[in-house]
Amino acid sequence: MDFVKWGLNPWGQNVLTHVSWTMFWASLFAGVMFFVAHASYMLLSAHRARPAGETDRLEVAHLHLPTRIERHSLMARLFHWVMAVAMFVLLFTAFLPVAGVKFAWVTWHWMAGLVLTGSIIFHIIHASL
């Protein structure tokens, strides 16, 4: 079974022309299995509310902490949302043409790839500094 097929473009270069649907179903299965495993872990693990006495002891032991701790900065949240949108655009522009939906997907796919690359470079620099 061929997972990928290659062809020649007008300039004589090898280009990817087709990816087998088997790869799509395999990735979909892996995603669903991850979701099931994660949901099972969250439901069956020790994720529980702390008893009031334990919470009171922890608060007394850590009086120096602020009442509200910021988990993620605005920049971290923006990076993740931009990355998520870019990934969804990449996925839709990759699979919709294979499914027969005709639209100018190459420009959208190319721009989403640039946005994703730029956001990753920004994240590396931002997280390093």
Wavefront OBJ file of the C-alpha trace (Angstrom):
o trace
v 0.000 0.000 0.000
v 1.371 3.396 -0.975
v 0.980 5.918 1.818
v 2.168 8.780 -0.388
v 2.375 9.352 -4.130
v 4.830 11.638 -5.831
v 4.641 13.398 -9.175
v 6.529 15.955 -11.228
v 5.625 19.630 -11.286
v 6.058 21.715 -14.470
v 9.691 22.436 -13.496
v 10.571 18.746 -13.233
v 10.741 18.666 -9.436
v 9.315 15.814 -7.349
v 6.252 16.985 -5.405
v 3.841 15.218 -3.101
v 0.577 14.667 -4.979
v -1.412 12.348 -2.721
v -1.476 11.110 0.871
v -3.361 7.905 1.605
v -6.605 8.155 3.574
v -5.113 5.459 5.806
v -2.910 8.150 7.340
v -5.966 10.307 8.057
v -7.800 7.468 9.795
v -4.678 6.509 11.739
v -4.216 10.077 13.002
v -7.926 10.369 13.811
v -7.779 7.098 15.759
v -4.686 8.291 17.649
v -6.410 11.577 18.515
v -9.551 9.845 19.766
v -7.488 7.379 21.829
v -5.557 10.286 23.386
v -8.840 11.995 24.254
v -10.245 8.820 25.824
v -7.043 8.174 27.794
v -6.875 11.768 29.044
v -10.564 11.847 29.986
v -10.175 8.520 31.814
v -7.174 9.836 33.705
v -9.016 12.993 34.739
v -12.091 11.063 35.872
v -10.344 8.203 37.638
v -7.287 9.887 39.156
v -6.959 11.794 42.414
v -8.337 15.061 41.010
v -10.484 15.939 43.955
v -11.444 18.958 45.994
v -9.290 19.393 49.086
v -10.961 19.207 52.480
v -11.450 22.605 54.174
v -8.939 21.776 56.936
v -6.195 20.963 54.449
v -6.904 24.158 52.493
v -6.726 26.240 55.681
v -3.378 24.673 56.663
v -1.937 25.375 53.204
v -3.122 29.003 53.270
v -1.541 29.586 56.681
v 1.725 27.991 55.568
v 1.892 30.195 52.443
v 0.734 33.634 53.593
v 3.409 35.321 51.473
v 1.682 34.256 48.219
v -0.730 36.649 46.490
v -4.438 35.814 46.551
v -4.480 35.361 42.766
v -1.561 33.806 40.889
v -1.331 34.409 37.157
v -0.870 31.060 35.417
v -0.187 32.320 31.912
v 0.711 35.767 30.647
v -1.236 37.497 27.883
v 1.611 36.780 25.462
v 1.541 33.061 26.271
v -2.225 32.954 25.733
v -1.981 34.862 22.440
v 0.800 32.574 21.211
v -1.265 29.471 21.904
v -4.412 30.873 20.257
v -2.481 31.997 17.161
v -0.800 28.593 16.979
v -4.150 26.788 17.368
v -5.820 28.832 14.628
v -2.850 28.318 12.296
v -2.919 24.560 12.925
v -6.647 24.334 12.200
v -6.235 26.331 8.982
v -3.384 24.011 7.979
v -5.498 20.931 8.720
v -8.584 22.194 6.890
v -6.632 23.373 3.852
v -4.864 20.002 3.734
v -7.912 17.727 4.021
v -10.757 19.683 2.380
v -9.233 19.566 -1.140
v -8.702 15.805 -0.729
v -12.373 15.498 0.241
v -13.376 17.287 -2.973
v -13.997 20.828 -1.690
v -12.638 23.211 -4.302
v -11.234 26.567 -3.151
v -7.976 28.515 -3.363
v -6.342 26.489 -0.593
v -2.662 26.944 -1.500
v -2.536 30.618 -0.473
v -4.321 29.960 2.820
v -2.138 26.936 3.558
v 1.053 28.839 2.765
v 0.049 31.860 4.894
v -0.965 29.644 7.828
v 2.416 27.922 7.620
v 4.178 31.288 7.759
v 2.041 32.413 10.722
v 2.766 29.166 12.574
v 6.501 29.417 11.869
v 6.580 33.061 12.947
v 4.649 32.349 16.137
v 7.006 29.503 17.063
v 10.062 31.705 16.473
v 8.440 34.436 18.587
v 7.665 31.922 21.342
v 11.241 30.613 21.419
v 12.626 34.138 21.727
v 9.965 35.267 24.240
v 10.379 32.179 26.433
v 14.171 32.436 26.332
v 14.227 36.035 27.497
l 1 2 3 4 5 6 7 8 9 10 11 12 13 14 15 16 17 18 19 20 21 22 23 24 25 26 27 28 29 30 31 32 33 34 35 36 37 38 39 40 41 42 43 44 45 46 47 48 49 50 51 52 53 54 55 56 57 58 59 60 61 62 63 64 65 66 67 68 69 70 71 72 73 74 75 76 77 78 79 80 81 82 83 84 85 86 87 88 89 90 91 92 93 94 95 96 97 98 99 100 101 102 103 104 105 106 107 108 109 110 111 112 113 114 115 116 117 118 119 120 121 122 123 124 125 126 127 128 129
